Amino acid sequence: MKILFIDAVDTDDKGQTVLNSIGIYYLISYARKYSDVKIDCKVVRTDIERELAEFKPDLVGISCVSENYNAASAYAKMAKSKRIPVIIGGIHISMIPQTLRKEMDIGVIGEGEQTFLELVEHYEKNGNFKNVDNINGLVYWSNGQLKFTKPRELIDSLDKIPFPARDLMEVRRLTNMFSSRGCPYYCSFCSSSRFWKIVRFSSARHVVDEIKELKEKYNVNHISFYDDLFIADKKRLKEIAEILEKEGLLYKLSFDCNCRANLVDEETMRLLKKMNFTTVAMGLESGCEKSLAYLKGGSVKVSDNKKAVELANKYGIEVTGNIVIGLPFETMEDILETLNFVKSVKMGHLSIWLLTPLPQTPVWSFAEEKGLIKVDDFNWGSLKLDFSKNYKDAIVLSQTLTRKEMFDIFMLFKKEQRILERKHMIRTALNPRKTLRFVMNRVLGTLI
């Protein structure tokens, strides 16, 4: 069975294209391992019309986030014009399955590996997607009406999921991987915990085996852990460090990951340093106490953020600080308080975002209540995260500042971001050991 997977990303956004979207490749490796159906898969991001004509797939699978749902719909129409069945998965259709378009036959809700496997086996046996009500985790069209099957139960152990099908992707020396699914926190703006429901971790042994494969088979020298919170299980973190040491992998490659300020302590930083973590990204979010409480539910204080950055610096690990502005109640003074915070702490890099409503979050509910979102007639492109490139269409939630005022203050943060990048360039130039990795990162379009 020939299956064309379309990774519906914004190809003009380097943040979306610099590394592989691994989720699709997990579907493929899982089906290869647990199904008797032989599948020939290809994953593409561009030239969709040509790929459909040349590959001639039996099925098309599309994955996308909400901001790219318009593009996903266009690709689905291309496939349907050739009478090819279309399955869509990913966080968008999982969060708001009622938006399934007529050009899409089936939407996969939630964790997709087992659902995809069962769909493939059903299609192999029947040649169509009729009578799929016994497959959990679906939304589909039946006689012009949307139908839902029972929710899909989660896979009980992530170790059962094979490593993603990297034979189908270009694996660069700087690459990415996952070692967990979910987050134990419910930030008001984040969809992840709503999607995964609970937190699950791959075992330390499984994690190191994948690291080892990436090093030995693909000659990778830097891995970005894309987990929501890689450090959440400290016991597992210790085990990973111990196994890496036993396997002789310490300092054979470097790493970066996401951290949360209230979980950062001396022991965690020592472990990350031992494992050769060069950078951590921290969701600092705000330097204004009331804004931080709104975003993170009171679980973190500004003092926690400062302490976490200081600890990372103490161990020589650079911090990329993620900052969010544009909360409904924020005044200019509140946002400037965050800007002063950014300038006061020693960060290596800065990411700045306008607060954007993502489906099934409290922020999304607020936007709906204010009439800023009407799902039945909505431009999903307005959810693009870079306000500097999405100024006209972006949803501005502020109840105190105009769009123009928000843009002006946003660009002050972008100025600070450029200052930090220049400082990083100078530090790198003065440290020859970092020069190669810096050049690689710039070529790949990101600073890690």
ROTITI-566475 format. One record per residue (C-alpha): x, y, z; residue number from 1. Coordinates in nm, 4 decimals. Layout:
N
+----------+----------+----------+-----+
:        X :        Y :        Z :   k :
+----------+----------+----------+-----+
:        X :        Y :        Z : NUM :
...
+----------+----------+----------+-----+
! end
This chain:
448
+----------+----------+----------+-----+
:        X :        Y :        Z :   k :
+----------+----------+----------+-----+
:   0.0000 :   0.0000 :   0.0000 :   1 :
:   0.1401 :   0.3373 :  -0.1050 :   2 :
:   0.0833 :   0.6166 :   0.1457 :   3 :
:   0.1835 :   0.9774 :   0.0880 :   4 :
:   0.2194 :   1.1758 :   0.4094 :   5 :
:   0.1961 :   1.5530 :   0.3806 :   6 :
:   0.3581 :   1.7479 :   0.6609 :   7 :
:   0.1604 :   2.0718 :   0.6251 :   8 :
:   0.4076 :   2.3302 :   0.7511 :   9 :
:   0.4760 :   2.6885 :   0.6538 :  10 :
:   0.7819 :   2.6418 :   0.4349 :  11 :
:   0.8691 :   3.0116 :   0.4712 :  12 :
:   0.9014 :   2.9712 :   0.8487 :  13 :
:   1.2439 :   2.8288 :   0.9337 :  14 :
:   1.1225 :   2.7495 :   1.2838 :  15 :
:   0.8836 :   2.4956 :   1.1322 :  16 :
:   1.1183 :   2.3471 :   0.8746 :  17 :
:   1.4639 :   2.3427 :   1.0320 :  18 :
:   1.4102 :   1.9980 :   1.1862 :  19 :
:   1.1862 :   1.7026 :   1.1110 :  20 :
:   0.8282 :   1.6749 :   1.2382 :  21 :
:   0.8832 :   1.3373 :   1.3995 :  22 :
:   0.5196 :   1.2474 :   1.4684 :  23 :
:   0.4547 :   1.1175 :   1.1162 :  24 :
:   0.7628 :   0.8967 :   1.1290 :  25 :
:   0.6400 :   0.7329 :   1.4503 :  26 :
:   0.3192 :   0.6339 :   1.2701 :  27 :
:   0.5214 :   0.4673 :   0.9978 :  28 :
:   0.7608 :   0.2801 :   1.2264 :  29 :
:   0.4735 :   0.1603 :   1.4467 :  30 :
:   0.2761 :   0.0264 :   1.1501 :  31 :
:   0.5871 :  -0.1402 :   1.0087 :  32 :
:   0.6442 :  -0.3228 :   1.3368 :  33 :
:   0.2942 :  -0.4260 :   1.4376 :  34 :
:   0.1035 :  -0.4712 :   1.1106 :  35 :
:   0.1331 :  -0.7388 :   0.8434 :  36 :
:   0.0281 :  -0.4876 :   0.5784 :  37 :
:   0.3253 :  -0.3866 :   0.3661 :  38 :
:   0.3374 :  -0.0102 :   0.3303 :  39 :
:   0.5457 :   0.2080 :   0.0996 :  40 :
:   0.5533 :   0.5554 :   0.2519 :  41 :
:   0.6818 :   0.8929 :   0.1478 :  42 :
:   0.6780 :   1.2150 :   0.3531 :  43 :
:   0.6688 :   1.5514 :   0.1754 :  44 :
:   0.6270 :   1.9205 :   0.2541 :  45 :
:   0.6378 :   2.0830 :  -0.0898 :  46 :
:   0.5341 :   2.0249 :  -0.4531 :  47 :
:   0.2224 :   1.8417 :  -0.3388 :  48 :
:   0.0524 :   1.8349 :  -0.6794 :  49 :
:   0.3590 :   1.6807 :  -0.8404 :  50 :
:   0.4087 :   1.4299 :  -0.5582 :  51 :
:   0.0484 :   1.3132 :  -0.5886 :  52 :
:   0.0880 :   1.2634 :  -0.9628 :  53 :
:   0.4255 :   1.0878 :  -0.9491 :  54 :
:   0.3939 :   0.8759 :  -0.6335 :  55 :
:   0.0324 :   0.7756 :  -0.7061 :  56 :
:  -0.0590 :   0.6913 :  -0.3466 :  57 :
:  -0.3473 :   0.4724 :  -0.2351 :  58 :
:  -0.3944 :   0.6916 :   0.0711 :  59 :
:  -0.2946 :   1.0435 :   0.1745 :  60 :
:  -0.2215 :   1.1325 :   0.5375 :  61 :
:  -0.1921 :   1.4962 :   0.6430 :  62 :
:  -0.0602 :   1.6361 :   0.9706 :  63 :
:  -0.0823 :   1.9987 :   1.0773 :  64 :
:  -0.1137 :   2.2469 :   1.3606 :  65 :
:  -0.3989 :   2.4980 :   1.3644 :  66 :
:  -0.2141 :   2.7835 :   1.1978 :  67 :
:  -0.1530 :   2.5632 :   0.8915 :  68 :
:  -0.5032 :   2.4178 :   0.8651 :  69 :
:  -0.5847 :   2.6271 :   0.5584 :  70 :
:  -0.2914 :   2.4702 :   0.3734 :  71 :
:  -0.3892 :   2.1223 :   0.4928 :  72 :
:  -0.7373 :   2.1758 :   0.3506 :  73 :
:  -0.5932 :   2.2829 :   0.0152 :  74 :
:  -0.3779 :   1.9682 :   0.0025 :  75 :
:  -0.6785 :   1.7532 :   0.0893 :  76 :
:  -0.8699 :   1.9040 :  -0.2025 :  77 :
:  -0.5836 :   1.8163 :  -0.4355 :  78 :
:  -0.5949 :   1.4552 :  -0.3198 :  79 :
:  -0.9745 :   1.4306 :  -0.3397 :  80 :
:  -0.9680 :   1.5672 :  -0.6945 :  81 :
:  -0.7733 :   1.2500 :  -0.7755 :  82 :
:  -1.0186 :   1.0386 :  -0.5725 :  83 :
:  -0.7572 :   0.9499 :  -0.3125 :  84 :
:  -0.8891 :   0.8981 :   0.0448 :  85 :
:  -0.7580 :   1.1538 :   0.2948 :  86 :
:  -0.6790 :   1.1027 :   0.6634 :  87 :
:  -0.5820 :   1.4023 :   0.8772 :  88 :
:  -0.4180 :   1.3888 :   1.2182 :  89 :
:  -0.2289 :   1.6110 :   1.4560 :  90 :
:  -0.3118 :   1.8510 :   1.7335 :  91 :
:  -0.5528 :   2.0722 :   1.5393 :  92 :
:  -0.8074 :   1.8071 :   1.4452 :  93 :
:  -0.7646 :   1.6458 :   1.7873 :  94 :
:  -0.8513 :   1.9678 :   1.9691 :  95 :
:  -1.1418 :   2.0786 :   1.7492 :  96 :
:  -1.2534 :   1.7743 :   1.5452 :  97 :
:  -1.5750 :   1.9511 :   1.4483 :  98 :
:  -1.3677 :   2.1475 :   1.1948 :  99 :
:  -1.3132 :   1.8373 :   0.9781 : 100 :
:  -1.3558 :   1.9533 :   0.6183 : 101 :
:  -1.5661 :   1.7741 :   0.3582 : 102 :
:  -1.2538 :   1.7034 :   0.1517 : 103 :
:  -1.1147 :   1.4983 :   0.4418 : 104 :
:  -1.2533 :   1.1469 :   0.4916 : 105 :
:  -1.1309 :   1.0808 :   0.8443 : 106 :
:  -0.9730 :   1.2719 :   1.1316 : 107 :
:  -0.7576 :   1.0929 :   1.3882 : 108 :
:  -0.8202 :   1.2284 :   1.7372 : 109 :
:  -0.5408 :   1.1994 :   1.9948 : 110 :
:  -0.2455 :   0.9614 :   1.9903 : 111 :
:  -0.2266 :   0.8284 :   1.6383 : 112 :
:  -0.0054 :   0.5195 :   1.6126 : 113 :
:  -0.2558 :   0.2447 :   1.6908 : 114 :
:  -0.5415 :   0.4294 :   1.5194 : 115 :
:  -0.3401 :   0.4683 :   1.1997 : 116 :
:  -0.2407 :   0.1021 :   1.2062 : 117 :
:  -0.6054 :  -0.0054 :   1.2359 : 118 :
:  -0.7102 :   0.2294 :   0.9551 : 119 :
:  -0.4442 :   0.0865 :   0.7258 : 120 :
:  -0.5523 :  -0.2687 :   0.8028 : 121 :
:  -0.9188 :  -0.1769 :   0.7510 : 122 :
:  -0.8448 :  -0.0193 :   0.4124 : 123 :
:  -0.6288 :  -0.3134 :   0.3057 : 124 :
:  -0.9126 :  -0.5519 :   0.3855 : 125 :
:  -1.2086 :  -0.3492 :   0.2545 : 126 :
:  -1.0707 :  -0.1053 :  -0.0010 : 127 :
:  -1.2630 :   0.1809 :   0.1609 : 128 :
:  -1.3347 :   0.3551 :   0.4896 : 129 :
:  -1.6919 :   0.2395 :   0.5359 : 130 :
:  -1.7964 :   0.0864 :   0.8684 : 131 :
:  -1.5061 :   0.2267 :   1.0728 : 132 :
:  -1.7165 :   0.2787 :   1.3853 : 133 :
:  -1.5245 :  -0.0011 :   1.5620 : 134 :
:  -1.1964 :   0.1932 :   1.5355 : 135 :
:  -1.1464 :   0.4202 :   1.8363 : 136 :
:  -1.0265 :   0.7779 :   1.8109 : 137 :
:  -1.1962 :   0.8899 :   1.4886 : 138 :
:  -1.4129 :   1.1665 :   1.3511 : 139 :
:  -1.5513 :   1.0972 :   1.0042 : 140 :
:  -1.8251 :   1.1794 :   0.7584 : 141 :
:  -2.1292 :   0.9543 :   0.7251 : 142 :
:  -2.4230 :   1.0586 :   0.5085 : 143 :
:  -2.3140 :   1.4199 :   0.5303 : 144 :
:  -2.2946 :   1.4153 :   0.9107 : 145 :
:  -1.9944 :   1.4109 :   1.1427 : 146 :
:  -1.9647 :   1.0926 :   1.3450 : 147 :
:  -1.7345 :   1.0195 :   1.6388 : 148 :
:  -1.6072 :   0.6842 :   1.7614 : 149 :
:  -1.5023 :   0.6070 :   2.1177 : 150 :
:  -1.1908 :   0.7892 :   2.2479 : 151 :
:  -0.8595 :   0.6196 :   2.1771 : 152 :
:  -0.6854 :   0.4848 :   2.4868 : 153 :
:  -0.3203 :   0.5814 :   2.5217 : 154 :
:  -0.0374 :   0.3369 :   2.4574 : 155 :
:   0.0597 :   0.2166 :   2.8042 : 156 :
:   0.4367 :   0.2235 :   2.7487 : 157 :
:   0.6232 :   0.4568 :   2.5141 : 158 :
:   0.8966 :   0.1940 :   2.4890 : 159 :
:   0.6545 :  -0.0054 :   2.2703 : 160 :
:   0.6802 :   0.2608 :   2.0016 : 161 :
:   0.9817 :   0.2010 :   1.7759 : 162 :
:   1.2218 :   0.4816 :   1.6964 : 163 :
:   1.0806 :   0.7046 :   1.4202 : 164 :
:   1.1387 :   0.5882 :   1.0616 : 165 :
:   1.4507 :   0.7944 :   1.0067 : 166 :
:   1.5357 :   0.6005 :   0.6918 : 167 :
:   1.2700 :   0.8183 :   0.5256 : 168 :
:   1.4061 :   1.1511 :   0.6482 : 169 :
:   1.7176 :   1.3570 :   0.6040 : 170 :
:   1.9033 :   1.3231 :   0.9345 : 171 :
:   2.1395 :   1.6131 :   0.9875 : 172 :
:   2.4217 :   1.6247 :   1.2378 : 173 :
:   2.2005 :   1.8508 :   1.4454 : 174 :
:   1.8710 :   1.6663 :   1.4939 : 175 :
:   1.5796 :   1.6199 :   1.7318 : 176 :
:   1.4041 :   1.3466 :   1.9269 : 177 :
:   1.1308 :   1.2903 :   2.1860 : 178 :
:   1.1669 :   1.0992 :   2.5110 : 179 :
:   0.8261 :   1.1713 :   2.6669 : 180 :
:   0.4736 :   1.2793 :   2.5878 : 181 :
:   0.2731 :   1.5332 :   2.7831 : 182 :
:   0.3319 :   1.7929 :   3.0520 : 183 :
:   0.2255 :   1.7896 :   3.4181 : 184 :
:   0.1350 :   2.1599 :   3.4068 : 185 :
:  -0.1629 :   2.3386 :   3.2528 : 186 :
:  -0.0415 :   2.6782 :   3.1361 : 187 :
:  -0.3305 :   2.8932 :   3.0161 : 188 :
:  -0.1921 :   2.9272 :   2.6631 : 189 :
:  -0.0583 :   2.5764 :   2.5913 : 190 :
:  -0.2430 :   2.2942 :   2.4122 : 191 :
:   0.0023 :   2.0152 :   2.4878 : 192 :
:  -0.1299 :   1.9008 :   2.8247 : 193 :
:  -0.4852 :   1.9127 :   2.6867 : 194 :
:  -0.3807 :   1.6928 :   2.3937 : 195 :
:  -0.1839 :   1.4264 :   2.5833 : 196 :
:  -0.3980 :   1.4297 :   2.9030 : 197 :
:  -0.1267 :   1.2589 :   3.1119 : 198 :
:   0.2532 :   1.2471 :   3.1177 : 199 :
:   0.4417 :   0.9387 :   3.0003 : 200 :
:   0.8163 :   0.8852 :   2.9798 : 201 :
:   1.0262 :   0.6509 :   2.7722 : 202 :
:   1.2611 :   0.4506 :   2.9927 : 203 :
:   1.6173 :   0.5727 :   3.0385 : 204 :
:   1.7435 :   0.2658 :   2.8520 : 205 :
:   1.5158 :   0.3352 :   2.5560 : 206 :
:   1.6281 :   0.6990 :   2.5444 : 207 :
:   1.9968 :   0.6120 :   2.5458 : 208 :
:   1.9478 :   0.3427 :   2.2814 : 209 :
:   1.8006 :   0.6035 :   2.0491 : 210 :
:   2.0808 :   0.8482 :   2.1259 : 211 :
:   2.3303 :   0.5718 :   2.0527 : 212 :
:   2.1657 :   0.4939 :   1.7196 : 213 :
:   2.1678 :   0.8589 :   1.6206 : 214 :
:   2.5379 :   0.8839 :   1.7013 : 215 :
:   2.6568 :   0.5568 :   1.5522 : 216 :
:   2.4272 :   0.5246 :   1.2512 : 217 :
:   2.3766 :   0.8883 :   1.1546 : 218 :
:   2.6853 :   1.0570 :   1.3038 : 219 :
:   2.4720 :   1.3125 :   1.4878 : 220 :
:   2.6658 :   1.5501 :   1.7113 : 221 :
:   2.3818 :   1.7523 :   1.8709 : 222 :
:   2.0320 :   1.6455 :   1.9788 : 223 :
:   1.7433 :   1.8744 :   2.0701 : 224 :
:   1.4934 :   1.7058 :   2.3001 : 225 :
:   1.1527 :   1.8291 :   2.1868 : 226 :
:   0.9787 :   1.7033 :   2.5019 : 227 :
:   0.7555 :   1.9539 :   2.6770 : 228 :
:   0.9567 :   1.8992 :   2.9937 : 229 :
:   1.2578 :   1.6697 :   2.9595 : 230 :
:   1.3709 :   1.7264 :   3.3200 : 231 :
:   1.0364 :   1.6518 :   3.4886 : 232 :
:   1.1414 :   1.3026 :   3.6067 : 233 :
:   1.4665 :   1.3567 :   3.7960 : 234 :
:   1.5127 :   0.9860 :   3.8722 : 235 :
:   1.5040 :   0.9084 :   3.5004 : 236 :
:   1.7394 :   1.1985 :   3.4302 : 237 :
:   1.9963 :   1.0449 :   3.6658 : 238 :
:   1.9551 :   0.7056 :   3.4980 : 239 :
:   2.0057 :   0.8552 :   3.1520 : 240 :
:   2.3269 :   1.0231 :   3.2682 : 241 :
:   2.4525 :   0.6984 :   3.4251 : 242 :
:   2.3822 :   0.4885 :   3.1155 : 243 :
:   2.5390 :   0.7471 :   2.8852 : 244 :
:   2.8519 :   0.7269 :   3.0984 : 245 :
:   2.8540 :   0.3455 :   3.0953 : 246 :
:   2.8076 :   0.3438 :   2.7182 : 247 :
:   3.0978 :   0.5832 :   2.6714 : 248 :
:   2.8743 :   0.8454 :   2.5139 : 249 :
:   2.9420 :   1.1348 :   2.7476 : 250 :
:   3.0796 :   1.4303 :   2.5518 : 251 :
:   3.0544 :   1.2365 :   2.2252 : 252 :
:   2.7636 :   1.4685 :   2.1449 : 253 :
:   2.5790 :   1.7628 :   2.2987 : 254 :
:   2.2157 :   1.8319 :   2.3852 : 255 :
:   1.9528 :   2.0942 :   2.4560 : 256 :
:   1.6040 :   2.0704 :   2.6055 : 257 :
:   1.3126 :   2.2586 :   2.7578 : 258 :
:   1.3185 :   2.3394 :   3.1291 : 259 :
:   1.0757 :   2.4903 :   3.3767 : 260 :
:   1.2110 :   2.7407 :   3.6265 : 261 :
:   1.0469 :   2.5904 :   3.9344 : 262 :
:   1.2043 :   2.2503 :   3.8562 : 263 :
:   1.5564 :   2.3843 :   3.8077 : 264 :
:   1.7908 :   2.3187 :   4.1001 : 265 :
:   2.1598 :   2.2505 :   4.1590 : 266 :
:   2.1296 :   1.8763 :   4.1115 : 267 :
:   1.9420 :   1.9110 :   3.7827 : 268 :
:   2.1943 :   2.1577 :   3.6430 : 269 :
:   2.4843 :   1.9346 :   3.7501 : 270 :
:   2.3263 :   1.6420 :   3.5680 : 271 :
:   2.2642 :   1.8445 :   3.2525 : 272 :
:   2.6205 :   1.9747 :   3.2589 : 273 :
:   2.7544 :   1.6215 :   3.3049 : 274 :
:   2.5540 :   1.5075 :   3.0016 : 275 :
:   2.6924 :   1.7989 :   2.7950 : 276 :
:   2.3785 :   2.0080 :   2.7642 : 277 :
:   2.4909 :   2.3337 :   2.6083 : 278 :
:   2.1573 :   2.5166 :   2.6059 : 279 :
:   1.8213 :   2.5018 :   2.7788 : 280 :
:   1.5039 :   2.6773 :   2.6728 : 281 :
:   1.3015 :   2.8156 :   2.9608 : 282 :
:   0.9405 :   2.9268 :   2.9460 : 283 :
:   1.0095 :   3.2350 :   3.1551 : 284 :
:   0.7017 :   3.3946 :   2.9939 : 285 :
:   0.6998 :   3.7194 :   3.1917 : 286 :
:   0.8860 :   3.9413 :   3.4346 : 287 :
:   0.5589 :   4.0832 :   3.5664 : 288 :
:   0.4226 :   3.8871 :   3.8603 : 289 :
:   0.0526 :   3.9144 :   3.7745 : 290 :
:   0.1137 :   3.8274 :   3.4091 : 291 :
:   0.3223 :   3.5252 :   3.5064 : 292 :
:   0.0467 :   3.4074 :   3.7409 : 293 :
:  -0.2090 :   3.4325 :   3.4593 : 294 :
:   0.0089 :   3.2378 :   3.2154 : 295 :
:   0.1351 :   2.9672 :   3.4523 : 296 :
:  -0.1429 :   2.9382 :   3.7067 : 297 :
:   0.0614 :   3.0667 :   3.9978 : 298 :
:   0.3076 :   2.7759 :   3.9803 : 299 :
:   0.6113 :   2.9988 :   3.9157 : 300 :
:   0.7286 :   3.3316 :   4.0537 : 301 :
:   0.9531 :   3.5872 :   3.8848 : 302 :
:   1.2115 :   3.5085 :   4.1528 : 303 :
:   1.2048 :   3.1430 :   4.0370 : 304 :
:   1.2808 :   3.2582 :   3.6834 : 305 :
:   1.5765 :   3.4676 :   3.7976 : 306 :
:   1.7167 :   3.1882 :   4.0126 : 307 :
:   1.6831 :   2.9323 :   3.7311 : 308 :
:   1.8692 :   3.1522 :   3.4819 : 309 :
:   2.1421 :   3.2192 :   3.7361 : 310 :
:   2.1860 :   2.8464 :   3.8056 : 311 :
:   2.2127 :   2.7683 :   3.4359 : 312 :
:   2.4742 :   3.0396 :   3.3937 : 313 :
:   2.6651 :   2.9051 :   3.6948 : 314 :
:   2.7055 :   2.5723 :   3.5141 : 315 :
:   2.7916 :   2.7291 :   3.1798 : 316 :
:   2.4630 :   2.6371 :   3.0135 : 317 :
:   2.3138 :   2.9063 :   2.7920 : 318 :
:   1.9501 :   3.0000 :   2.8386 : 319 :
:   1.7020 :   3.0730 :   2.5623 : 320 :
:   1.4250 :   3.2649 :   2.7334 : 321 :
:   1.0727 :   3.2380 :   2.5950 : 322 :
:   0.8641 :   3.5485 :   2.6632 : 323 :
:   0.4914 :   3.6066 :   2.6014 : 324 :
:   0.3290 :   3.9499 :   2.5923 : 325 :
:  -0.0131 :   4.0821 :   2.4989 : 326 :
:  -0.2253 :   3.9423 :   2.7805 : 327 :
:  -0.5779 :   4.0857 :   2.7937 : 328 :
:  -0.5193 :   4.3003 :   3.1031 : 329 :
:  -0.1519 :   4.3924 :   3.0514 : 330 :
:  -0.0727 :   4.7613 :   3.0482 : 331 :
:   0.2272 :   4.9194 :   2.8802 : 332 :
:   0.3888 :   4.9412 :   3.2249 : 333 :
:   0.3392 :   4.5674 :   3.2828 : 334 :
:   0.5034 :   4.4795 :   2.9529 : 335 :
:   0.7912 :   4.7191 :   3.0106 : 336 :
:   0.8447 :   4.5454 :   3.3444 : 337 :
:   0.8989 :   4.2244 :   3.1486 : 338 :
:   1.1362 :   4.4014 :   2.9086 : 339 :
:   1.3399 :   4.5262 :   3.2041 : 340 :
:   1.3461 :   4.1718 :   3.3408 : 341 :
:   1.4811 :   4.0437 :   3.0087 : 342 :
:   1.7573 :   4.3019 :   3.0171 : 343 :
:   1.8431 :   4.2274 :   3.3804 : 344 :
:   1.9068 :   3.8529 :   3.3492 : 345 :
:   2.1902 :   3.6954 :   3.1551 : 346 :
:   2.0314 :   3.5049 :   2.8683 : 347 :
:   2.1991 :   3.3714 :   2.5581 : 348 :
:   1.8958 :   3.4023 :   2.3325 : 349 :
:   1.5427 :   3.5358 :   2.3421 : 350 :
:   1.2189 :   3.4194 :   2.1821 : 351 :
:   0.9308 :   3.6651 :   2.1930 : 352 :
:   0.5682 :   3.5771 :   2.1213 : 353 :
:   0.2364 :   3.7552 :   2.1176 : 354 :
:  -0.0155 :   3.5683 :   2.3314 : 355 :
:  -0.2035 :   3.3601 :   2.0745 : 356 :
:  -0.5244 :   3.1637 :   2.1413 : 357 :
:  -0.4696 :   2.7947 :   2.0727 : 358 :
:  -0.7673 :   2.5548 :   2.0645 : 359 :
:  -0.9029 :   2.4180 :   2.3919 : 360 :
:  -0.6964 :   2.6495 :   2.6133 : 361 :
:  -0.8350 :   2.9114 :   2.8547 : 362 :
:  -0.6921 :   3.1793 :   2.6259 : 363 :
:  -0.8924 :   3.0314 :   2.3366 : 364 :
:  -1.2082 :   3.0426 :   2.5489 : 365 :
:  -1.1441 :   3.4089 :   2.6277 : 366 :
:  -1.1038 :   3.4904 :   2.2579 : 367 :
:  -1.4295 :   3.3108 :   2.1792 : 368 :
:  -1.6145 :   3.4996 :   2.4521 : 369 :
:  -1.4908 :   3.8289 :   2.3092 : 370 :
:  -1.6077 :   3.7312 :   1.9606 : 371 :
:  -1.2526 :   3.7214 :   1.8222 : 372 :
:  -1.2920 :   3.3615 :   1.7080 : 373 :
:  -1.5792 :   3.2022 :   1.5217 : 374 :
:  -1.4782 :   2.8486 :   1.4289 : 375 :
:  -1.7280 :   2.8176 :   1.1441 : 376 :
:  -1.5700 :   3.1086 :   0.9568 : 377 :
:  -1.2138 :   3.1509 :   1.0732 : 378 :
:  -0.8825 :   3.2329 :   0.9107 : 379 :
:  -0.6515 :   2.9796 :   1.0735 : 380 :
:  -0.3510 :   3.1670 :   0.9410 : 381 :
:  -0.4265 :   3.4373 :   1.1995 : 382 :
:  -0.2780 :   3.1998 :   1.4598 : 383 :
:   0.0725 :   3.2275 :   1.3173 : 384 :
:   0.2957 :   3.2995 :   1.6123 : 385 :
:   0.5392 :   3.5617 :   1.4775 : 386 :
:   0.3597 :   3.8933 :   1.5277 : 387 :
:   0.6284 :   4.0806 :   1.3343 : 388 :
:   0.5258 :   3.8854 :   1.0215 : 389 :
:   0.1563 :   3.8486 :   1.1016 : 390 :
:   0.0782 :   4.2017 :   1.2168 : 391 :
:  -0.2408 :   4.2560 :   1.0151 : 392 :
:  -0.4057 :   3.9175 :   1.0734 : 393 :
:  -0.2912 :   3.8258 :   1.4252 : 394 :
:  -0.5519 :   3.8117 :   1.6997 : 395 :
:  -0.4713 :   4.0830 :   1.9516 : 396 :
:  -0.6179 :   3.9938 :   2.2903 : 397 :
:  -0.5126 :   4.3116 :   2.4684 : 398 :
:  -0.8003 :   4.5088 :   2.6189 : 399 :
:  -0.5724 :   4.8007 :   2.7072 : 400 :
:  -0.3473 :   4.8574 :   2.4044 : 401 :
:  -0.4108 :   4.9085 :   2.0334 : 402 :
:  -0.2683 :   4.6786 :   1.7671 : 403 :
:  -0.0156 :   4.9481 :   1.6763 : 404 :
:   0.0919 :   4.9911 :   2.0388 : 405 :
:   0.1297 :   4.6149 :   2.0757 : 406 :
:   0.3406 :   4.6003 :   1.7614 : 407 :
:   0.5686 :   4.8825 :   1.8757 : 408 :
:   0.6388 :   4.7196 :   2.2121 : 409 :
:   0.6796 :   4.3807 :   2.0425 : 410 :
:   0.9509 :   4.5269 :   1.8213 : 411 :
:   1.1376 :   4.6542 :   2.1286 : 412 :
:   1.1683 :   4.2917 :   2.2364 : 413 :
:   1.2815 :   4.1980 :   1.8848 : 414 :
:   1.5527 :   4.4622 :   1.9170 : 415 :
:   1.6692 :   4.3025 :   2.2416 : 416 :
:   1.6629 :   3.9652 :   2.0655 : 417 :
:   1.8987 :   4.0982 :   1.7963 : 418 :
:   2.1325 :   4.2411 :   2.0605 : 419 :
:   2.1574 :   3.9005 :   2.2287 : 420 :
:   2.2276 :   3.7319 :   1.8953 : 421 :
:   2.5098 :   3.9745 :   1.8211 : 422 :
:   2.6596 :   3.9093 :   2.1637 : 423 :
:   2.6367 :   3.5379 :   2.0959 : 424 :
:   2.8185 :   3.5827 :   1.7653 : 425 :
:   3.0995 :   3.7666 :   1.9400 : 426 :
:   3.1294 :   3.5010 :   2.2124 : 427 :
:   3.1388 :   3.2316 :   1.9495 : 428 :
:   3.4045 :   3.4073 :   1.7466 : 429 :
:   3.6202 :   3.4264 :   2.0592 : 430 :
:   3.5743 :   3.0538 :   2.1274 : 431 :
:   3.6966 :   2.8445 :   1.8305 : 432 :
:   3.5479 :   2.5252 :   1.9761 : 433 :
:   3.1992 :   2.6711 :   1.9321 : 434 :
:   3.2525 :   2.8112 :   1.5852 : 435 :
:   3.1589 :   2.4972 :   1.3902 : 436 :
:   2.8346 :   2.4426 :   1.5798 : 437 :
:   2.7428 :   2.8093 :   1.5483 : 438 :
:   2.7937 :   2.8003 :   1.1727 : 439 :
:   2.5833 :   2.4847 :   1.1502 : 440 :
:   2.3043 :   2.6456 :   1.3476 : 441 :
:   2.3041 :   2.9550 :   1.1307 : 442 :
:   2.2954 :   2.7422 :   0.8169 : 443 :
:   2.0011 :   2.5483 :   0.9600 : 444 :
:   1.8294 :   2.8754 :   1.0379 : 445 :
:   1.8214 :   2.8642 :   1.4163 : 446 :
:   2.0348 :   2.9417 :   1.7198 : 447 :
:   2.0356 :   2.6634 :   1.9756 : 448 :
+----------+----------+----------+-----+
! end
